[in-house]
Structure formats: structure tokens, C-alpha cells
């Protein structure tokens, strides 16, 4: 009897033990499934987060890719990174020294190996096409585009030293919180997939800074910087800076400035344009692979061809510039509007067909921003234009008083640009008269 009872107890114990083991196994399996499911969800979220669509038609996924500045690789959550090899002159710069956000010491998650390229789109005054050109460059993707960072400085503080320090600060990704509050949304001043379509409360400055450091290309567009002020930055190899100097006929800029009610006198407009134009020859001699001169009128008449020239300039290697010395490219990329007067057929309908070497995002941008009827333009702030018609639109609206005033103050500028001085609105309105002065 005792044996039978013992045997029953043992069987009961074994069944309970087996049941517990099954439950433990079931619980373990359930736990493992939950963990795997979470891993899959997190991985999918990171993949989605790592793929950002650029507002101008290009997209990218954070993987290995080749850029003109070198190979760029990004791996998340592996190590901390700091900006290294910053010249002592940069570290001691007042704008960095007094900053609470030290550029040279900031750490962020990720692992990057790339040669960052900095591009400055500079024009002497507003209403000259610099917003269009800046967006055009940004449309290729893999970049962070900063729009007019100098404007957060007081006008009284916008001198050579402060402006240069502010440009440097932004190229080194030491961005100011104030930039996020300029305009209706953060993407007005800082254009990147992370900021696009978001409000100020939706973005975090530190993350924008991280993206800035990750991207292989940083673009700044400014109308508040004199060309000569950028020479120290062009001399610095670490910054790897290239400048695109955009100039528009002052008659077109002046009338557009009047339309948007900016308080700039004709004399101020012309003096700023002339000051920068007088630096052009020296810049071409000193920095043949870092400085590019571009006329707005040329870009409008031949948007695809000029864009190709710009991208070839950006891809040009600057490592051997010192050995070339003063091998100037003066006039190599500059051509007058008149060069295209008898060569319009190749640019009429299928513009993109012969320019497949341009990035897809750039072609998409050109297609969507340069073929719009003038009558459909609803705001002077848009970058969507009928580019071949817009650059001479001022000739149909300028008054005799305005024409006389601008041509009097801007005679030197017009001469350097090789543009005709019309003298009377009757001649200006005659579109058969070329804008280019064939006598110069």
C-alpha cells in the first residue's frame, strides 16, 4: 500500500514537473517571439527613418555611396565621433570661442569617413537668382542647405569679420537656434529632409547638427557677403570651400527689389555689385578651381548647359591647385547672352535628353522649375519660372526715369557684364535689340 501511494505521488509529481516545463518552454518561446517581433519593428523603423526624401525631387538612403569629395560611409550606433584636425585659427575664432556649443568637441552617434565639401552661393544683392541656384544645387541630394545665415545678425554687426565668422560657423555645423525661427518653418533657413514639412517644435537642433556633420556636402546661400571677405576661407584646405559668384543685370535686380519694397538705393545696389565684380579677375587667378563666375542671364537662357558646367566645376579636384599656380581660367566659363541668340533649337522641348550625366534630382528640379508660363507665377518669391523669358522681363516694365537712374549709377557694372546701355525705354522695349553689347 505504501508502495502504491509513493508511486502515485511520484507520477503526480512528474506530471506537474512536465507541465511546468511545457509552460516554461511555452513562456520562453513566447518571450523570444516578442523580442524578435520588436527587433523587426525597430529595424523597419530605422530603415524608414534612414531613408529621407529631399524636397526638390531627390532621395537617398544612408548607405555607402560615392560623392565627388570622396567615399562616404555611415554606420549608426557604433562609436562616438568628434570633428578632428580643426585648425587652431578656427578654434580661436571669436564666434566659436564665445559659443556655448563647441563645434570642435561635439560628439554624435555614427561613424563617418568622407571629405566634406563646402559650397557658397554668393550674389552681391537680392533678387538675382541665388535662391533658384541654391535649390538647384541642393536638389542633387546628400547635402544640408543653409539659406541666408547672416541675416540673423544685426545689420550694424554685418561687417567683414562677423560675417566671415558666421559663414565659417555654419560650414562647421555650429548652427544657431535662431535660424529655426526665421520664416514659417525651420526648412526656410535649414533645408534638409529632416526639417522639410515640420514646425519648429518638431525638430531638434542637435539632430540637425548631427545631419550637417554626416552629409558630404554643405551649401550656404548669401546676399550679405562681399566676395573679398571669403579669401581666408578659400585659403583653408580643411574647409574645402568653393564659391559660385552669381551676377544679374542690375536693371533686372533693381526693378525686382522695388517690386518687393526693399529699401535699397540704386547707388548701393550698383556699388555692391561693382565691388564684387572687381574681385573677379583676381579670384580666377588665385583660385581657378575654387571660384566660379556665373551670369544669371546665361543660366536662364541655357539652364541645362550652365548647370552641367557648375557641376563639373564642383567635381574638379583642387588638390593640385598650388602646383598650377596662376593658371587662370579667365573667361573659360563666361559667355555673353548673345552667344545663344542663334542657337535656341537645341534647348526647346527635350532639354534633359542630352544631360543624363546630371543627377536625377537636378534634372527633375530643372524640369519642374524652368518651364512655367509667366502668367502662372503668383508670387515674386517663387523659384518656379519661365527662365528663358524672365531674365529680360524688366525691359517691358521699366520706366524712363528708372532706366536713366540705374544706367547712370551702374554704367561700370554694365560695361563689365558686356550689357548694352539702352538710354531710352523705346530701345529697351525692342526685343530684337540684343542685351549683349556687341561693340564691347
C-alpha positions as CSV (number, residue, x, y, z in Angstrom):
1,X,0.0,0.0,0.0
2,X,2.8,2.3,0.9
3,X,4.5,1.5,-2.3
4,X,1.4,2.3,-4.4
5,X,0.9,5.6,-2.6
6,X,4.6,6.5,-3.2
7,X,4.2,5.5,-6.8
8,X,1.1,7.7,-7.3
9,X,2.8,10.7,-5.6
10,X,5.8,10.3,-7.9
11,X,3.7,10.1,-11.0
12,X,1.7,13.1,-9.9
13,X,5.0,15.0,-9.2
14,X,6.4,14.0,-12.7
15,X,3.2,15.2,-14.4
16,X,3.3,18.6,-12.6
17,X,7.0,18.9,-13.4
18,X,6.4,18.1,-17.1
19,X,3.5,20.6,-17.2
20,X,5.7,23.3,-15.6
21,X,8.5,22.5,-18.1
22,X,6.0,22.8,-21.0
23,X,4.7,26.1,-19.6
24,X,8.2,27.3,-19.2
25,X,9.1,26.3,-22.7
26,X,5.9,28.0,-23.9
27,X,6.7,31.1,-21.9
28,X,10.3,31.1,-23.2
29,X,9.1,30.7,-26.8
30,X,6.5,33.5,-26.3
31,X,9.2,35.7,-24.9
32,X,11.6,35.0,-27.8
33,X,8.9,35.7,-30.3
34,X,8.1,39.0,-28.7
35,X,11.8,40.0,-28.7
36,X,12.1,39.1,-32.4
37,X,9.0,41.0,-33.3
38,X,10.3,44.1,-31.5
39,X,13.6,43.8,-33.3
40,X,11.9,43.6,-36.6
41,X,9.7,46.6,-35.8
42,X,12.7,48.7,-34.7
43,X,14.7,47.6,-37.7
44,X,11.9,48.6,-40.0
45,X,11.6,52.0,-38.2
46,X,15.3,52.7,-38.6
47,X,15.2,51.8,-42.2
48,X,12.3,54.1,-42.8
49,X,13.9,56.8,-40.7
50,X,17.2,56.4,-42.6
51,X,15.6,57.0,-45.9
52,X,14.7,60.6,-46.3
53,X,13.1,62.3,-49.3
54,X,14.6,65.6,-50.4
55,X,12.1,68.4,-51.0
56,X,13.4,69.1,-54.5
57,X,12.9,65.6,-56.1
58,X,15.9,63.6,-55.0
59,X,16.1,60.9,-52.3
60,X,18.8,59.0,-50.5
61,X,19.3,56.0,-48.2
62,X,22.1,56.2,-45.7
63,X,24.4,53.6,-47.2
64,X,27.8,53.6,-48.8
65,X,27.9,56.0,-51.8
66,X,30.4,57.8,-53.9
67,X,30.5,61.6,-53.9
68,X,32.8,64.0,-55.7
69,X,34.5,64.7,-52.4
70,X,35.3,61.1,-51.8
71,X,33.6,58.0,-50.4
72,X,31.1,58.5,-47.7
73,X,30.0,55.7,-45.3
74,X,27.6,55.9,-42.5
75,X,27.0,53.3,-39.7
76,X,24.6,54.0,-36.9
77,X,25.2,53.4,-33.1
78,X,28.8,52.2,-33.3
79,X,31.0,54.9,-32.0
80,X,31.2,58.5,-30.9
81,X,32.8,61.0,-33.3
82,X,34.3,64.4,-33.0
83,X,35.4,66.9,-35.6
84,X,39.2,66.4,-35.8
85,X,42.1,68.4,-37.2
86,X,40.3,71.8,-37.0
87,X,43.0,74.5,-37.5
88,X,43.9,76.4,-34.4
89,X,42.8,79.6,-36.2
90,X,39.3,78.2,-36.4
91,X,39.3,77.1,-32.7
92,X,40.4,80.5,-31.6
93,X,37.8,82.3,-33.7
94,X,35.7,84.6,-31.6
95,X,32.4,83.1,-32.9
96,X,33.5,79.6,-31.8
97,X,35.3,80.7,-28.7
98,X,32.2,82.5,-27.3
99,X,29.8,79.8,-28.4
100,X,28.1,77.6,-25.8
101,X,28.0,74.9,-28.4
102,X,31.6,73.9,-29.1
103,X,31.9,72.7,-32.7
104,X,35.3,71.1,-32.2
105,X,34.1,69.0,-29.3
106,X,30.6,68.0,-30.1
107,X,30.0,64.2,-30.2
108,X,27.3,62.3,-32.0
109,X,26.4,58.8,-32.8
110,X,27.6,57.4,-36.1
111,X,30.8,56.6,-38.0
112,X,31.7,58.8,-40.9
113,X,34.6,58.7,-43.4
114,X,34.3,61.4,-46.0
115,X,35.8,64.6,-47.4
116,X,33.2,67.2,-46.8
117,X,32.7,69.8,-49.5
118,X,31.5,73.3,-48.7
119,X,29.8,75.4,-51.4
120,X,29.0,79.1,-51.1
121,X,26.5,80.7,-53.5
122,X,27.2,84.4,-53.3
123,X,25.5,87.2,-55.0
124,X,26.0,90.9,-54.3
125,X,22.3,91.8,-53.9
126,X,19.0,90.1,-53.7
127,X,16.6,89.4,-56.5
128,X,19.4,87.9,-58.6
129,X,18.5,84.3,-58.8
130,X,20.5,83.0,-55.9
131,X,17.6,81.2,-54.3
132,X,17.0,79.3,-57.6
133,X,20.6,78.4,-57.8
134,X,20.9,77.3,-54.2
135,X,17.8,75.0,-54.5
136,X,19.2,73.7,-57.8
137,X,22.4,72.6,-56.1
138,X,20.5,71.1,-53.2
139,X,18.3,69.1,-55.5
140,X,21.1,66.5,-56.1
141,X,20.6,65.2,-52.5
142,X,23.1,64.2,-49.8
143,X,23.5,67.7,-48.5
144,X,22.4,70.3,-46.0
145,X,21.5,73.7,-47.4
146,X,21.6,76.8,-45.2
147,X,19.6,79.8,-46.5
148,X,20.9,83.3,-45.6
149,X,22.5,82.5,-42.2
150,X,24.0,86.0,-41.9
151,X,20.5,87.7,-41.7
152,X,20.2,86.7,-38.0
153,X,23.0,89.2,-37.3
154,X,22.0,92.8,-36.6
155,X,22.7,95.0,-39.7
156,X,25.2,97.0,-37.6
157,X,27.1,93.8,-36.9
158,X,27.3,92.6,-40.6
159,X,30.9,93.7,-41.1
160,X,33.7,91.6,-42.7
161,X,34.9,89.9,-39.5
162,X,31.5,89.0,-38.2
163,X,30.1,87.9,-41.5
164,X,33.1,85.7,-42.3
165,X,32.9,84.1,-38.8
166,X,29.2,83.5,-39.2
167,X,29.7,81.8,-42.6
168,X,32.5,79.7,-41.1
169,X,30.4,78.8,-38.1
170,X,27.6,77.4,-40.3
171,X,30.0,75.5,-42.6
172,X,31.4,73.8,-39.4
173,X,27.8,72.9,-38.4
174,X,27.8,75.2,-35.3
175,X,24.2,76.2,-36.1
176,X,22.2,78.7,-34.2
177,X,18.8,78.1,-32.7
178,X,17.7,81.4,-34.1
179,X,17.8,80.1,-37.6
180,X,14.9,77.7,-36.9
181,X,12.6,80.7,-36.1
182,X,13.2,82.6,-39.3
183,X,10.2,82.2,-41.6
184,X,7.1,80.0,-41.3
185,X,9.1,76.8,-40.7
186,X,12.6,75.5,-40.0
187,X,13.1,74.4,-43.6
188,X,13.0,78.1,-44.7
189,X,16.5,78.5,-43.3
190,X,17.8,75.0,-43.0
191,X,16.8,72.8,-45.9
192,X,17.2,69.0,-45.3
193,X,14.8,66.0,-45.4
194,X,14.7,66.1,-41.6
195,X,13.4,69.7,-41.5
196,X,11.1,69.6,-44.5
197,X,7.4,69.9,-43.7
198,X,7.9,70.2,-40.0
199,X,7.3,73.0,-37.5
200,X,9.9,74.4,-35.1
201,X,8.5,72.2,-32.3
202,X,9.0,69.1,-34.4
203,X,12.8,69.5,-34.9
204,X,15.7,69.3,-32.6
205,X,18.7,71.5,-33.3
206,X,21.2,68.9,-32.1
207,X,19.9,66.4,-34.6
208,X,20.1,68.9,-37.4
209,X,23.7,69.5,-36.4
210,X,24.3,65.7,-36.5
211,X,22.9,65.6,-40.0
212,X,25.0,68.5,-41.0
213,X,28.1,66.7,-39.9
214,X,27.0,63.5,-41.6
215,X,26.3,65.0,-45.1
216,X,29.2,65.1,-47.6
217,X,28.1,68.5,-49.0
218,X,27.1,71.7,-47.2
219,X,25.6,74.6,-49.1
220,X,25.2,78.2,-48.0
221,X,23.5,80.9,-50.0
222,X,24.0,84.5,-49.1
223,X,23.4,88.1,-50.4
224,X,25.1,89.7,-47.4
225,X,28.7,88.8,-48.0
226,X,31.3,90.6,-50.1
227,X,33.5,88.3,-52.3
228,X,36.8,89.6,-50.9
229,X,35.8,88.6,-47.4
230,X,35.9,84.9,-48.3
231,X,39.5,84.8,-49.3
232,X,40.7,83.5,-45.9
233,X,38.2,80.7,-46.1
234,X,39.2,79.8,-49.6
235,X,42.8,79.5,-48.4
236,X,41.9,76.9,-45.8
237,X,42.3,73.4,-47.1
238,X,40.3,71.8,-44.2
239,X,37.1,73.8,-45.2
240,X,37.3,72.6,-48.8
241,X,35.3,75.6,-49.9
242,X,34.1,76.5,-53.4
243,X,32.4,79.8,-54.3
244,X,29.9,80.3,-57.0
245,X,29.6,84.1,-57.8
246,X,26.3,84.9,-59.4
247,X,25.6,88.2,-61.0
248,X,22.5,89.6,-62.6
249,X,22.0,92.7,-64.8
250,X,21.4,95.5,-62.1
251,X,18.4,96.8,-64.1
252,X,16.6,93.5,-63.5
253,X,17.6,93.2,-59.9
254,X,16.7,96.9,-59.1
255,X,13.3,96.7,-60.5
256,X,12.6,93.4,-58.7
257,X,13.9,94.9,-55.4
258,X,11.5,97.8,-56.0
259,X,8.6,95.4,-56.5
260,X,9.2,93.7,-53.2
261,X,9.7,97.1,-51.5
262,X,13.1,96.6,-50.1
263,X,14.8,99.9,-49.1
264,X,18.0,99.8,-51.2
265,X,19.1,102.7,-53.3
266,X,20.3,102.3,-56.8
267,X,23.7,103.6,-55.8
268,X,24.0,101.0,-53.1
269,X,22.9,98.2,-55.4
270,X,25.4,99.1,-58.1
271,X,28.3,99.8,-55.7
272,X,27.9,96.3,-54.1
273,X,27.8,94.5,-57.5
274,X,30.8,96.5,-58.7
275,X,32.8,95.8,-55.6
276,X,32.5,92.1,-56.1
277,X,32.9,92.2,-59.9
278,X,36.3,94.0,-59.4
279,X,37.5,91.0,-57.4
280,X,36.6,88.5,-60.2
281,X,39.9,88.5,-62.1
282,X,42.0,88.1,-59.0
283,X,39.8,85.3,-57.7
284,X,40.0,83.4,-61.0
285,X,43.8,83.7,-60.9
286,X,44.2,82.8,-57.3
287,X,41.5,80.1,-57.1
288,X,41.0,78.7,-60.6
289,X,39.3,75.5,-59.2
290,X,37.5,77.2,-56.2
291,X,35.9,80.2,-57.8
292,X,33.2,80.1,-60.5
293,X,31.6,83.2,-62.1
294,X,28.1,82.8,-63.5
295,X,25.8,85.3,-65.1
296,X,22.1,85.0,-64.2
297,X,21.2,85.7,-67.8
298,X,23.3,82.8,-69.1
299,X,21.8,80.4,-66.5
300,X,18.3,81.5,-67.7
301,X,19.0,81.1,-71.4
302,X,20.8,77.8,-71.0
303,X,19.7,76.2,-67.7
304,X,20.8,72.7,-68.5
305,X,24.1,73.6,-70.1
306,X,25.1,76.0,-67.4
307,X,24.0,73.6,-64.7
308,X,26.3,71.0,-66.2
309,X,29.2,73.5,-66.2
310,X,28.5,74.2,-62.5
311,X,28.5,70.5,-61.5
312,X,31.7,69.9,-63.5
313,X,33.3,72.8,-61.6
314,X,32.2,71.3,-58.3
315,X,33.7,67.9,-59.2
316,X,37.0,69.5,-60.2
317,X,39.9,68.4,-57.9
318,X,41.5,71.2,-56.0
319,X,44.4,69.1,-54.6
320,X,46.9,70.2,-57.3
321,X,45.9,73.9,-57.4
322,X,49.0,75.1,-55.7
323,X,51.2,73.4,-58.4
324,X,49.2,75.1,-61.2
325,X,49.9,78.5,-59.7
326,X,48.1,81.2,-61.5
327,X,46.8,79.0,-64.4
328,X,43.8,81.2,-64.8
329,X,40.5,80.1,-66.4
330,X,39.5,83.7,-67.0
331,X,36.6,83.7,-69.4
332,X,36.6,79.9,-69.8
333,X,33.1,79.6,-68.4
334,X,31.8,83.1,-69.1
335,X,29.9,83.7,-72.2
336,X,27.5,86.5,-73.0
337,X,23.8,86.2,-73.6
338,X,24.4,86.8,-77.2
339,X,26.2,83.5,-77.6
340,X,22.8,81.8,-77.5
341,X,20.8,84.2,-79.8
342,X,21.2,81.9,-82.8
343,X,21.3,78.6,-81.0
344,X,17.9,78.1,-79.4
345,X,16.7,74.9,-81.2
346,X,18.7,72.5,-79.1
347,X,17.0,73.7,-75.9
348,X,13.4,73.9,-76.9
349,X,11.5,70.7,-76.0
350,X,13.6,67.8,-74.8
351,X,16.2,69.7,-72.7
352,X,17.0,66.9,-70.3
353,X,17.7,64.3,-73.1
354,X,21.3,65.3,-73.6
355,X,22.1,65.9,-70.0
356,X,21.8,62.4,-68.5
357,X,25.2,63.0,-66.7
358,X,23.4,65.3,-64.3
359,X,21.9,63.9,-61.1
360,X,18.3,62.7,-61.4
361,X,17.1,65.1,-58.7
362,X,18.7,68.1,-60.6
363,X,17.0,67.1,-63.8
364,X,13.7,66.8,-62.0
365,X,14.2,70.2,-60.5
366,X,15.1,71.9,-63.8
367,X,12.1,70.2,-65.5
368,X,9.7,71.4,-62.8
369,X,11.1,74.9,-62.3
370,X,12.1,76.3,-65.7
371,X,9.2,75.5,-67.9
372,X,6.4,77.5,-66.3
373,X,4.4,80.1,-68.1
374,X,4.9,83.7,-66.8
375,X,1.2,84.1,-66.4
376,X,1.0,81.3,-63.8
377,X,3.6,82.9,-61.5
378,X,1.7,84.0,-58.4
379,X,4.4,85.4,-56.1
380,X,7.8,87.3,-56.6
381,X,9.3,84.9,-54.1
382,X,8.8,81.7,-56.2
383,X,11.8,79.9,-57.8
384,X,9.4,78.4,-60.4
385,X,9.9,80.5,-63.5
386,X,9.9,80.5,-67.3
387,X,13.6,81.1,-67.1
388,X,14.1,82.0,-70.8
389,X,11.5,84.7,-70.6
390,X,12.0,86.1,-67.1
391,X,15.5,87.5,-67.3
392,X,14.5,90.2,-69.7
393,X,11.0,90.8,-68.4
394,X,12.2,94.1,-66.8
395,X,12.6,95.6,-70.3
396,X,8.9,95.7,-70.7
397,X,8.1,97.4,-67.4
398,X,11.0,99.8,-66.7
399,X,10.1,103.5,-66.8
400,X,12.3,106.1,-68.4
401,X,13.1,107.6,-65.0
402,X,14.1,104.2,-63.6
403,X,16.2,103.3,-66.7
404,X,18.1,106.6,-66.6
405,X,18.8,106.3,-62.8
406,X,20.0,102.7,-63.0
407,X,22.1,103.1,-66.1
408,X,23.7,106.2,-64.7
409,X,24.8,104.6,-61.4
410,X,25.5,101.2,-62.9
411,X,27.4,102.1,-66.1
412,X,30.6,100.4,-64.8
413,X,28.8,97.2,-63.9
414,X,27.0,97.1,-67.3
415,X,30.3,97.6,-69.1
416,X,32.0,94.7,-67.2
417,X,29.0,92.5,-67.9
418,X,29.1,93.4,-71.6
419,X,25.5,94.5,-71.4
420,X,24.1,97.3,-73.6
421,X,23.2,100.7,-72.2
422,X,19.8,101.4,-73.9
423,X,19.4,105.0,-73.0
424,X,15.7,105.0,-73.8
425,X,12.7,102.8,-73.0
426,X,11.8,102.7,-76.7
427,X,15.1,100.9,-77.4
428,X,14.8,98.7,-74.3
429,X,11.4,97.5,-75.3
430,X,12.6,96.5,-78.7
431,X,13.4,92.8,-78.0
432,X,15.1,92.5,-81.4
433,X,17.9,94.6,-79.8
434,X,20.3,92.2,-78.0
435,X,21.0,92.7,-74.4
436,X,24.6,92.0,-75.2
437,X,26.7,95.0,-76.3
438,X,28.4,93.8,-79.5
439,X,30.6,96.9,-79.5
440,X,32.5,96.0,-76.3
